[in-house]
Amino acid sequence: MNEQTWNVLLRDQLAWLWNAQLRGRLEGLTDDEYFWEPVPGCWSVRPRGTGTAPVQAGSGAMTIDFAMPEPDPPPFTTIAWRLGHVIVGVLAVRNAGHFGRAPTDYRSFEYAATAAEALEQLDAEYATWQAGVESLGEDGLARACGEAEAPYGERPLAELVLHINREVVHHLAEVCLLRDLYLRTGQRARREVR
């Protein structure tokens, strides 16, 4: 076993799922799918000033819906919202906190106005995350997360990597399921309205 054993295993866990199960399923994502609201009252990414959620965050022409505290039960979310969450809350914030990415958060991020742009953002943040984890080496995985992960700052970075792997897989699997649902119901419903 070489020095990089655990680091490689953690990166490979996400990379295998990304390459074999997730990223290919996102190819061809259309803007209609990206913004599709399968039920009334969805949270989404919307043009500035058009949202009805208590908070519309973002620095550009598009904002993401949310509330603090989150309602119980939380609203159903669109593919756009779920991708925004993975891009910003799961990856970009961690890339900024640990791997030198420019600081960002839900309020300062410029959300994608198209599915293609969102996938470009996703790919960039995923690549930064994987390269950052690799840069930790074996010893870095044991290092405490620090202030960027308060109140979990004393936990090892390996625990954060496992958490992020779970979050990416969980939310992108939801996106894939929504694509399946759109294919079987959303397109039909749109044709019936026309």
Residue pairs with C-beta under 8 A, 6 or more apart in sequence:
3 137
3 138
4 137
4 138
5 138
6 138
6 141
6 158
7 133
7 134
7 136
7 137
7 138
7 140
7 141
10 133
10 141
10 158
10 161
10 162
10 165
11 130
11 133
11 134
13 165
14 130
14 164
14 165
14 168
14 169
15 130
17 165
17 168
17 169
18 126
18 168
21 169
21 173
22 168
22 169
22 172
22 173
22 176
23 123
25 172
25 175
25 176
25 179
26 119
26 122
26 172
26 175
26 176
26 179
29 79
29 115
29 116
29 118
29 119
29 179
30 115
31 114
31 115
32 182
32 186
32 190
33 79
33 115
33 178
33 179
33 182
33 186
34 78
34 79
34 80
34 83
34 114
34 115
34 118
35 44
35 45
35 78
35 79
35 80
36 78
36 79
36 178
36 182
36 186
37 44
37 78
38 76
38 78
38 178
38 181
38 182
38 185
38 186
39 76
41 75
41 76
42 75
42 76
42 77
42 78
42 81
43 53
43 64
43 65
43 66
43 74
43 75
43 76
43 77
43 78
43 81
44 51
44 64
44 65
44 77
44 78
44 80
44 81
45 58
45 62
45 63
45 64
45 65
45 78
45 80
45 81
45 84
45 111
45 112
46 56
46 62
46 63
46 65
47 61
47 62
47 63
47 113
48 56
48 58
48 60
48 61
48 62
48 63
49 56
51 63
51 65
52 65
53 65
53 66
53 67
53 75
54 66
54 67
54 68
55 65
55 66
55 67
55 68
56 63
56 64
56 65
57 63
57 64
57 66
57 106
57 107
57 109
58 64
58 106
58 107
58 109
58 110
58 111
59 107
59 108
59 109
59 110
60 110
60 111
60 113
61 113
62 110
62 111
62 112
62 113
63 111
64 81
64 84
64 85
64 88
64 106
64 109
64 111
65 75
65 81
66 106
77 85
78 178
79 115
79 175
79 178
79 179
80 111
80 112
80 115
80 118
82 171
82 172
82 174
82 175
82 178
83 112
83 118
83 119
83 121
83 122
83 175
84 109
84 111
84 112
84 118
85 171
86 122
86 125
86 167
86 168
86 171
86 172
87 109
87 112
87 118
87 121
87 122
87 125
88 104
88 105
88 106
88 109
88 111
89 106
90 164
90 167
90 168
90 171
91 122
91 125
91 126
91 128
91 129
91 164
91 168
92 101
92 104
92 109
92 125
93 104
93 105
94 129
94 148
94 160
94 164
95 101
95 125
95 128
95 129
95 132
96 102
96 103
96 104
96 148
97 148
97 149
98 132
98 145
98 148
98 157
98 160
99 128
99 129
99 131
99 132
99 135
100 132
101 128
111 118
112 118
112 120
112 121
126 168
129 164
133 161
136 143
136 157
140 157
141 156
141 157
141 158
141 161
142 156
142 157
142 158
143 156
143 157
144 153
144 154
144 155
144 156
144 157
145 152
145 153
145 154
145 155
145 156
145 157
145 159
145 160
146 153
147 153
149 155
149 160
152 159
152 160
